[in-house]
Amino acid sequence: MAKPNYQFEKRQKDLAKKRKKEEKLQRKSMPKTDAAPEDASGEGEAQPNVDANPAPDQP
């Protein structure tokens, strides 16, 4: 029976951690640069879209 290659498993695990960490940093950095527009438009768009759709139908 073949011996398990622990170094390979560790390397793959470390690479996955690194990839996940980099993705998280990218997600965090995006809102920082566009924090005001995303917060204002992201929250603002969600509520008016819900409110705007029924409002034109009613009048």
C-alpha positions in Angstrom: 0.0 0.0 0.0 1.3 3.5 -0.8 2.2 5.9 1.9 0.1 9.0 2.3 1.8 12.2 1.0 1.2 14.5 3.9 3.3 17.3 2.4 1.1 17.4 -0.7 -2.1 17.5 1.5 -0.6 20.3 3.6 0.4 22.3 0.5 -3.1 21.9 -1.0 -4.7 23.0 2.3 -2.4 26.0 2.6 -3.1 27.0 -1.0 -6.8 26.8 -0.4 -6.5 28.9 2.7 -4.4 31.5 0.9 -6.9 31.6 -2.0 -9.8 32.1 0.4 -8.0 34.8 2.3 -7.2 36.7 -0.9 -10.8 36.5 -2.1 -11.9 37.8 1.3 -9.5 40.7 1.1 -10.7 41.6 -2.4 -14.3 41.6 -1.2 -13.4 43.8 1.8 -11.4 46.2 -0.3 -14.2 46.7 -2.9 -16.8 48.1 -0.5 -14.1 50.4 1.1 -13.4 52.1 -2.2 -17.0 52.3 -3.1 -18.5 52.3 0.4 -20.7 55.4 0.1 -22.2 54.6 -3.4 -22.7 50.9 -2.6 -24.3 51.6 0.8 -26.5 54.3 -0.5 -27.3 52.7 -3.8 -27.3 49.1 -2.6 -29.7 49.6 0.3 -31.5 52.4 -1.5 -32.0 50.4 -4.7 -33.4 47.4 -2.9 -36.1 49.2 -1.0 -37.2 51.6 -3.8 -37.4 48.7 -6.3 -39.7 46.9 -4.0 -41.7 50.0 -3.3 -41.4 51.4 -6.9 -42.9 48.3 -8.5 -46.2 48.3 -6.5 -46.4 52.1 -6.5 -46.8 52.4 -10.4 -49.3 49.5 -10.4 -51.6 51.1 -7.8 -52.1 54.6 -9.4 
